[in-house]
Amino acid sequence: MKRQSRISRISTRTAAWIRLATIRIKSFAAYCTTGVWSDTRRTWRVNTIKTINLTVRSFLNTDLQNRASALTYNTLLAIVPALALLFAIGRGFGFENLLQTQLFQALPSQKHALEAGIDFVSGYMTQASQGVFVGVGIVVLLWTMISLMSNIEDTFNTVWGVTRARSFGRKVIDYTAIMFLLPVLMICSSGISVMVSYALVDNPRLHFISPAVKMALDVAPFVLTWMSFTGMYLAFPNTKVKFKNAFLSGVFAGTAFQILQYLFLSGQIYVSKYNAIYGSFAFLPLLLIWLQLVWTITLSGAVLCYSSQNIFQFNFSHDISTISLDYKRKIAVVIMTIIVKRFDKGLGPFTVTDFAANYHMPSRLVTQLIDEMVAARLLSPVVISEDTYGYQPAVDPSKVTLGMVLGRLNAQGADDFIPNFQEEFADIIRIIDLNLRQTISKCDETLLLDLPFQSLNKR
């Protein structure tokens, strides 16, 4: 009996512990998925959970797999022109063989594809160098590369939510600079590696530092890959990207890229299966798979970069999607009051980030409301620094009333687009307009400068 009673107590405790663990796991999962966006603390734990949450959601919701497939197709079309441009510049400097060696070292898993591409390049450059095709060939080559980079920029802008792309002139200048700078950097990188190897590793007088130098040379491919992805995340989006966020994302994407390289190299034994089907074109399906995975990694890094830099724009995201019109108007009036009072006291204009940092307002909602008030001619943007805007009243602060703000916001946006709506519901619309005008006319007696508000000096 005692043994059965003991077993019963153990079973009861175990069941209670399992229930408690289940409750805690469910609670933690709910916090990680939705609750974390209502947590305004800025600790590293909260920021990490928000970043991971937003990265996963963004990756699943923005259909990046299809975008990676589109970039794979564009890259496949641009491979031969890209190699032709690379070797044309390398040939001009007398480093064509060095560039070829660099490419094989940088992409060891795609040696067969590179060899085939170089064979195509030889024919391409021969055709492009004959008579009238010289100028036409160069223009087609440059246009193909600019088109590829433009598609990359558009995809990155989609990830970042940027609606304006670079102007055509800026695209041509920026992308041409990148195309001509890349082979020079590859040549310099190779030259530095050879110089360090010859001067330090092979020098018997400096044998004591050789192990450290060899280790540094072994790590160099990772570092160069990290910096390459970091540069991509900094350069391509048409918005200001912070270096620390780009670098962390570059480390993530660069490391994943190196792991992919290793997996493809270690899986070369399976190429024989493709040889039996595709023959001499066996490298093509492997190249397509590799390009798809590379672009998936690249875009995942872009999403991570965006998420880590903009996590506070998504605070209270669930609540924002279901916000009531009444609460939305109250927040808009508070924002307008803060801006008017700061302007009246000679204080600097607030940015969207200032509202989020000082009053725990979600940046996404503040941005939406400020855009409405700018369109309603209540606010004007002020350039504070590059890509950073503050906001000030667009009208005399002494004349801004509660009724003016509510009236202009209510009138903002498209209206009268439903056929025969005004005629069919004329009586209802007349009563609604009458009551709204009466309410707004009462609010016209209240100046925003007269509203009680103390915490203006926050920054």
Secondary structure, 3 states (H helix, E strand, C coil): CHHHHHHHHHHHHHHHHHHHHHHHHHHHHHHHHCHHHHCCCCCHHHHHHHHHHHHHHHHHHCCHHHHHHHHHHHHHHHHHHHHHHHHHHHHHHCCHHHHHHHHHHHCHHHHHHHHHHHHHHHHHHHHHCCCCHHHHHHHHHHHHHHHHHHHHHHHHHHHHCCCCCCCHHHHHHHHHHHHHHHHHHHHHHHHHHHHHHHHHHCCHHHHHHHHHHHHHHHHHHHHHHHHHHHHHHHHCCCCCCCHHHHHHHHHHHHHHHHHHHHHHHHCHHHHHHHHHHHHHHCHHHHHHHHHHHHHHHHHHHHHHHHHHHCHHHHCCHHHHHCCCHHHHHHHHHHHHHHHHHHHHCCCCCEEHHHHHHHHCCCHHHHHHHHHHHHHCCCEEEEEEECCEEEEEECCCHHHCEHHHHHHHHHHCCCCCCCCCHHHHCHHHHHHHHHHHHHHHHHHCCCEHHHCCCCCCCCC
